[in-house]
Amino acid sequence: MVLAIQRLLGLEKGSKEEAKARLKFLLVHDRVDLTPVQLESMKTEIIEVVSRYVEIDRTAAEFRLEKDRAGVALVSSIPVFRVATRAASAAC
């Protein structure tokens, strides 16, 4: 029942929207000329660097490539819990 309400309110993506998003990602991915392995490696490295400074939710981190007039951008969403202890002590 909850899923039906979410669909009615437009809060849940249908399979059509998900397929569109995947296709858009593949088209942008082709323009950047990165292999899926390279893209995954880049994501892993970014998460490692960010986690040195803040505690993050690694499982919820999202990365995507977006195309606009200026070119292609890497857009990320990384949920942050708090400043990491190491970063706080290094600043003192």
CNS distance restraints for C-alpha pairs under 8 A (distance, minus, plus):
assign (resid   1 and name CA) (resid   5 and name CA) 6.44 0.50 0.50
assign (resid   2 and name CA) (resid   6 and name CA) 6.18 0.50 0.50
assign (resid   3 and name CA) (resid   7 and name CA) 6.13 0.50 0.50
assign (resid   3 and name CA) (resid  12 and name CA) 7.51 0.50 0.50
assign (resid   4 and name CA) (resid   8 and name CA) 6.20 0.50 0.50
assign (resid   5 and name CA) (resid   9 and name CA) 6.19 0.50 0.50
assign (resid   6 and name CA) (resid  10 and name CA) 5.99 0.50 0.50
assign (resid   6 and name CA) (resid  11 and name CA) 4.85 0.50 0.50
assign (resid   6 and name CA) (resid  12 and name CA) 5.42 0.50 0.50
assign (resid   7 and name CA) (resid  11 and name CA) 5.90 0.50 0.50
assign (resid   7 and name CA) (resid  12 and name CA) 5.18 0.50 0.50
assign (resid   7 and name CA) (resid  13 and name CA) 7.34 0.50 0.50
assign (resid   7 and name CA) (resid  14 and name CA) 7.64 0.50 0.50
assign (resid  13 and name CA) (resid  17 and name CA) 5.82 0.50 0.50
assign (resid  13 and name CA) (resid  18 and name CA) 6.43 0.50 0.50
assign (resid  14 and name CA) (resid  18 and name CA) 6.34 0.50 0.50
assign (resid  15 and name CA) (resid  19 and name CA) 6.00 0.50 0.50
assign (resid  16 and name CA) (resid  20 and name CA) 6.19 0.50 0.50
assign (resid  17 and name CA) (resid  21 and name CA) 6.11 0.50 0.50
assign (resid  18 and name CA) (resid  22 and name CA) 6.16 0.50 0.50
assign (resid  19 and name CA) (resid  23 and name CA) 6.14 0.50 0.50
assign (resid  20 and name CA) (resid  24 and name CA) 6.10 0.50 0.50
assign (resid  21 and name CA) (resid  25 and name CA) 6.12 0.50 0.50
assign (resid  22 and name CA) (resid  26 and name CA) 6.22 0.50 0.50
assign (resid  23 and name CA) (resid  27 and name CA) 6.23 0.50 0.50
assign (resid  24 and name CA) (resid  28 and name CA) 6.25 0.50 0.50
assign (resid  25 and name CA) (resid  29 and name CA) 5.85 0.50 0.50
assign (resid  25 and name CA) (resid  64 and name CA) 7.26 0.50 0.50
assign (resid  25 and name CA) (resid  65 and name CA) 6.49 0.50 0.50
assign (resid  25 and name CA) (resid  66 and name CA) 7.48 0.50 0.50
assign (resid  26 and name CA) (resid  30 and name CA) 6.11 0.50 0.50
assign (resid  27 and name CA) (resid  31 and name CA) 6.60 0.50 0.50
assign (resid  28 and name CA) (resid  32 and name CA) 6.47 0.50 0.50
assign (resid  28 and name CA) (resid  65 and name CA) 6.43 0.50 0.50
assign (resid  28 and name CA) (resid  66 and name CA) 6.69 0.50 0.50
assign (resid  28 and name CA) (resid  67 and name CA) 6.39 0.50 0.50
assign (resid  28 and name CA) (resid  72 and name CA) 7.29 0.50 0.50
assign (resid  29 and name CA) (resid  33 and name CA) 6.28 0.50 0.50
assign (resid  29 and name CA) (resid  34 and name CA) 6.53 0.50 0.50
assign (resid  29 and name CA) (resid  65 and name CA) 6.93 0.50 0.50
assign (resid  30 and name CA) (resid  34 and name CA) 7.17 0.50 0.50
assign (resid  32 and name CA) (resid  72 and name CA) 7.39 0.50 0.50
assign (resid  34 and name CA) (resid  38 and name CA) 5.91 0.50 0.50
assign (resid  34 and name CA) (resid  39 and name CA) 6.23 0.50 0.50
assign (resid  35 and name CA) (resid  39 and name CA) 6.24 0.50 0.50
assign (resid  36 and name CA) (resid  40 and name CA) 6.11 0.50 0.50
assign (resid  37 and name CA) (resid  41 and name CA) 6.08 0.50 0.50
assign (resid  38 and name CA) (resid  42 and name CA) 6.10 0.50 0.50
assign (resid  39 and name CA) (resid  43 and name CA) 6.24 0.50 0.50
assign (resid  40 and name CA) (resid  44 and name CA) 6.21 0.50 0.50
assign (resid  41 and name CA) (resid  45 and name CA) 6.23 0.50 0.50
assign (resid  42 and name CA) (resid  46 and name CA) 6.14 0.50 0.50
assign (resid  43 and name CA) (resid  47 and name CA) 6.20 0.50 0.50
assign (resid  43 and name CA) (resid  63 and name CA) 7.12 0.50 0.50
assign (resid  44 and name CA) (resid  48 and name CA) 6.22 0.50 0.50
assign (resid  45 and name CA) (resid  49 and name CA) 6.28 0.50 0.50
assign (resid  46 and name CA) (resid  50 and name CA) 6.14 0.50 0.50
assign (resid  47 and name CA) (resid  51 and name CA) 5.96 0.50 0.50
assign (resid  47 and name CA) (resid  58 and name CA) 7.17 0.50 0.50
assign (resid  48 and name CA) (resid  52 and name CA) 6.63 0.50 0.50
assign (resid  49 and name CA) (resid  53 and name CA) 7.47 0.50 0.50
assign (resid  50 and name CA) (resid  54 and name CA) 6.34 0.50 0.50
assign (resid  50 and name CA) (resid  56 and name CA) 7.93 0.50 0.50
assign (resid  51 and name CA) (resid  55 and name CA) 5.61 0.50 0.50
assign (resid  51 and name CA) (resid  56 and name CA) 6.16 0.50 0.50
assign (resid  51 and name CA) (resid  84 and name CA) 7.58 0.50 0.50
assign (resid  52 and name CA) (resid  84 and name CA) 6.94 0.50 0.50
assign (resid  52 and name CA) (resid  86 and name CA) 7.37 0.50 0.50
assign (resid  52 and name CA) (resid  87 and name CA) 6.96 0.50 0.50
assign (resid  53 and name CA) (resid  83 and name CA) 6.25 0.50 0.50
assign (resid  53 and name CA) (resid  84 and name CA) 5.36 0.50 0.50
assign (resid  53 and name CA) (resid  86 and name CA) 7.16 0.50 0.50
assign (resid  53 and name CA) (resid  87 and name CA) 5.03 0.50 0.50
assign (resid  54 and name CA) (resid  80 and name CA) 6.56 0.50 0.50
assign (resid  54 and name CA) (resid  81 and name CA) 7.30 0.50 0.50
assign (resid  54 and name CA) (resid  82 and name CA) 5.74 0.50 0.50
assign (resid  54 and name CA) (resid  83 and name CA) 4.20 0.50 0.50
assign (resid  54 and name CA) (resid  84 and name CA) 4.37 0.50 0.50
assign (resid  54 and name CA) (resid  87 and name CA) 7.35 0.50 0.50
assign (resid  55 and name CA) (resid  80 and name CA) 5.86 0.50 0.50
assign (resid  55 and name CA) (resid  81 and name CA) 5.37 0.50 0.50
assign (resid  55 and name CA) (resid  82 and name CA) 5.39 0.50 0.50
assign (resid  55 and name CA) (resid  83 and name CA) 5.98 0.50 0.50
assign (resid  55 and name CA) (resid  84 and name CA) 5.28 0.50 0.50
assign (resid  56 and name CA) (resid  78 and name CA) 6.71 0.50 0.50
assign (resid  56 and name CA) (resid  79 and name CA) 5.63 0.50 0.50
assign (resid  56 and name CA) (resid  80 and name CA) 4.39 0.50 0.50
assign (resid  56 and name CA) (resid  81 and name CA) 5.54 0.50 0.50
assign (resid  56 and name CA) (resid  82 and name CA) 7.51 0.50 0.50
assign (resid  57 and name CA) (resid  61 and name CA) 6.52 0.50 0.50
assign (resid  57 and name CA) (resid  78 and name CA) 6.89 0.50 0.50
assign (resid  57 and name CA) (resid  79 and name CA) 5.48 0.50 0.50
assign (resid  57 and name CA) (resid  80 and name CA) 6.43 0.50 0.50
assign (resid  57 and name CA) (resid  81 and name CA) 7.17 0.50 0.50
assign (resid  58 and name CA) (resid  78 and name CA) 7.42 0.50 0.50
assign (resid  58 and name CA) (resid  79 and name CA) 7.90 0.50 0.50
assign (resid  60 and name CA) (resid  78 and name CA) 6.81 0.50 0.50
assign (resid  60 and name CA) (resid  79 and name CA) 6.76 0.50 0.50
assign (resid  61 and name CA) (resid  76 and name CA) 7.35 0.50 0.50
assign (resid  61 and name CA) (resid  77 and name CA) 5.71 0.50 0.50
assign (resid  61 and name CA) (resid  78 and name CA) 4.44 0.50 0.50
assign (resid  61 and name CA) (resid  79 and name CA) 6.51 0.50 0.50
assign (resid  62 and name CA) (resid  76 and name CA) 5.50 0.50 0.50
assign (resid  62 and name CA) (resid  77 and name CA) 5.13 0.50 0.50
assign (resid  62 and name CA) (resid  78 and name CA) 6.41 0.50 0.50
assign (resid  63 and name CA) (resid  74 and name CA) 6.92 0.50 0.50
assign (resid  63 and name CA) (resid  75 and name CA) 5.72 0.50 0.50
assign (resid  63 and name CA) (resid  76 and name CA) 4.36 0.50 0.50
assign (resid  63 and name CA) (resid  77 and name CA) 6.54 0.50 0.50
assign (resid  64 and name CA) (resid  74 and name CA) 5.81 0.50 0.50
assign (resid  64 and name CA) (resid  75 and name CA) 5.32 0.50 0.50
assign (resid  64 and name CA) (resid  76 and name CA) 6.41 0.50 0.50
assign (resid  65 and name CA) (resid  72 and name CA) 6.51 0.50 0.50
assign (resid  65 and name CA) (resid  73 and name CA) 5.57 0.50 0.50
assign (resid  65 and name CA) (resid  74 and name CA) 4.64 0.50 0.50
assign (resid  65 and name CA) (resid  75 and name CA) 6.06 0.50 0.50
assign (resid  66 and name CA) (resid  72 and name CA) 5.49 0.50 0.50
assign (resid  66 and name CA) (resid  73 and name CA) 5.20 0.50 0.50
assign (resid  66 and name CA) (resid  74 and name CA) 6.44 0.50 0.50
assign (resid  66 and name CA) (resid  75 and name CA) 6.96 0.50 0.50
assign (resid  67 and name CA) (resid  71 and name CA) 5.67 0.50 0.50
assign (resid  67 and name CA) (resid  72 and name CA) 4.36 0.50 0.50
assign (resid  67 and name CA) (resid  73 and name CA) 6.32 0.50 0.50
assign (resid  68 and name CA) (resid  72 and name CA) 6.24 0.50 0.50
assign (resid  68 and name CA) (resid  73 and name CA) 7.76 0.50 0.50
assign (resid  83 and name CA) (resid  87 and name CA) 6.86 0.50 0.50
assign (resid  83 and name CA) (resid  88 and name CA) 6.80 0.50 0.50
assign (resid  84 and name CA) (resid  88 and name CA) 6.42 0.50 0.50
assign (resid  85 and name CA) (resid  89 and name CA) 6.16 0.50 0.50
assign (resid  86 and name CA) (resid  90 and name CA) 6.08 0.50 0.50
assign (resid  87 and name CA) (resid  91 and name CA) 6.38 0.50 0.50
assign (resid  88 and name CA) (resid  92 and name CA) 6.98 0.50 0.50
